[in-house]
Amino acid sequence: QVQLVESGGGSVQAGGSLRLSCGTSFYIYSSYCVGWFRQAPGKEREGVAAIDSAGLTAYADSVKGRFTISKDNAKNTLYLQMNSLKPEDTAMYYCAAVSACISAIQTLGFNYYGMDSWGKGTLVTISS
């Protein structure tokens, strides 16, 4: 397993922005599929955005046009830029990685057991 550490969560008002970061000590972003997932209280964990080793991306319909996933391979860091935030975006956000990288779309649909490594999460709270 690879250690992943998220940061950047916080509390903002609806319409605001946040940028999440996910760092690791290993050079995984050039070869793994990685993604951001979220879990709201009482709900199942869901894929938000994913990016494959070539940089191709996939997004959940609920965040398309508002969230952008990106990575900096040299810095071993994954990002999630979140704009136009809504109260329904409130959740714990996790980054996760899988070494058997097929595609970003496939990664987006993985459940907990489909990914090799998970971070501990960062909390995002959006107030109306």
C-alpha positions as CSV (number, residue, x, y, z in Angstrom):
1,Q,0.0,0.0,0.0
2,V,1.0,3.6,-0.6
3,Q,0.5,6.2,2.0
4,L,-1.8,9.1,0.9
5,V,-2.3,12.2,2.9
6,E,-5.1,14.7,2.1
7,S,-5.3,18.3,3.0
8,G,-7.2,21.4,2.1
9,G,-10.7,20.7,3.5
10,G,-12.6,23.3,5.5
11,S,-15.9,25.1,5.8
12,V,-17.0,27.6,3.2
13,Q,-20.3,29.1,2.1
14,A,-22.2,27.9,-0.9
15,G,-20.7,29.3,-4.1
16,G,-17.3,29.3,-2.6
17,S,-14.2,27.3,-3.6
18,L,-11.7,24.9,-2.1
19,R,-8.7,23.1,-3.4
20,L,-7.9,19.7,-2.0
21,S,-4.4,18.2,-2.2
22,C,-3.2,14.6,-1.8
23,G,0.4,13.9,-1.3
24,T,2.4,10.7,-1.2
25,S,6.1,9.8,-0.8
26,F,6.1,7.5,-3.8
27,Y,6.1,8.3,-7.5
28,I,2.7,6.8,-8.2
29,Y,0.9,9.5,-10.1
30,S,2.8,8.8,-13.4
31,S,1.7,5.1,-13.4
32,Y,-1.3,4.7,-11.1
33,C,-4.9,5.6,-11.6
34,V,-5.9,8.0,-8.8
35,G,-9.2,9.5,-7.7
36,W,-11.1,11.6,-5.3
37,F,-14.0,10.0,-3.5
38,R,-16.5,11.3,-0.9
39,Q,-18.8,10.0,1.7
40,A,-21.5,12.1,3.3
41,P,-23.2,11.0,6.6
42,G,-25.6,8.2,6.0
43,K,-24.6,7.7,2.4
44,E,-22.3,5.4,0.5
45,R,-18.9,6.4,-0.7
46,E,-18.9,7.7,-4.2
47,G,-16.4,8.5,-6.9
48,V,-16.1,12.2,-7.6
49,A,-13.2,12.5,-10.0
50,A,-10.5,10.3,-11.3
51,I,-7.4,10.6,-13.5
52,D,-5.4,7.9,-15.2
53,S,-1.6,7.6,-15.8
54,A,-1.9,9.5,-19.1
55,G,-3.8,12.4,-17.6
56,L,-7.2,11.5,-18.9
57,T,-10.0,12.4,-16.5
58,A,-13.5,11.4,-15.5
59,Y,-16.1,13.1,-13.3
60,A,-19.3,12.3,-11.6
61,D,-22.2,14.0,-13.2
62,S,-22.9,15.9,-10.0
63,V,-19.6,17.8,-10.2
64,K,-19.0,18.2,-13.9
65,G,-18.2,21.7,-14.8
66,R,-17.5,22.6,-11.1
67,F,-14.6,20.3,-10.0
68,T,-11.3,19.8,-11.7
69,I,-8.9,17.0,-10.9
70,S,-5.2,17.4,-11.7
71,K,-1.8,16.0,-10.7
72,D,1.8,17.1,-10.5
73,N,3.9,14.1,-11.0
74,A,7.1,15.9,-10.1
75,K,5.6,16.9,-6.7
76,N,3.8,13.6,-6.1
77,T,0.6,15.6,-5.5
78,L,-3.0,15.2,-6.7
79,Y,-5.4,18.1,-6.6
80,L,-9.1,18.6,-6.7
81,Q,-10.2,22.2,-7.4
82,M,-13.8,22.6,-6.3
83,N,-15.7,25.7,-7.4
84,S,-19.3,26.7,-7.1
85,L,-19.7,24.5,-4.0
86,K,-23.1,23.4,-2.9
87,P,-24.4,22.2,0.5
88,E,-24.8,18.8,-1.0
89,D,-21.0,18.7,-1.6
90,T,-20.6,18.4,2.2
91,A,-18.7,15.2,2.9
92,M,-15.5,13.6,3.9
93,Y,-13.2,13.6,0.8
94,Y,-10.7,10.8,0.3
95,C,-8.0,10.3,-2.3
96,A,-7.2,6.8,-3.4
97,A,-4.9,5.0,-5.8
98,V,-4.9,1.8,-7.8
99,S,-1.8,0.3,-9.5
100,A,-3.7,-1.7,-12.1
101,C,-4.7,1.3,-14.0
102,I,-7.2,0.7,-16.8
103,S,-9.0,4.1,-17.2
104,A,-10.2,7.1,-15.2
105,I,-13.8,6.1,-15.9
106,Q,-13.3,2.6,-14.4
107,T,-11.5,4.1,-11.4
108,L,-14.4,6.4,-10.8
109,G,-16.7,3.5,-10.4
110,F,-14.6,1.5,-7.9
111,N,-15.7,0.8,-4.4
112,Y,-13.5,0.7,-1.4
113,Y,-12.1,-2.7,-2.3
114,G,-11.3,-1.7,-5.9
115,M,-8.6,0.7,-4.8
116,D,-5.2,-0.3,-3.4
117,S,-4.6,2.6,-1.1
118,W,-6.7,5.2,0.7
119,G,-6.0,8.4,2.6
120,K,-7.7,9.2,5.9
121,G,-9.8,11.9,4.4
122,T,-10.3,15.6,4.7
123,L,-13.7,17.1,5.7
124,V,-15.5,19.6,3.5
125,T,-18.5,21.5,4.9
126,I,-20.6,23.8,2.8
127,S,-23.1,26.1,4.4
128,S,-26.1,27.6,2.7
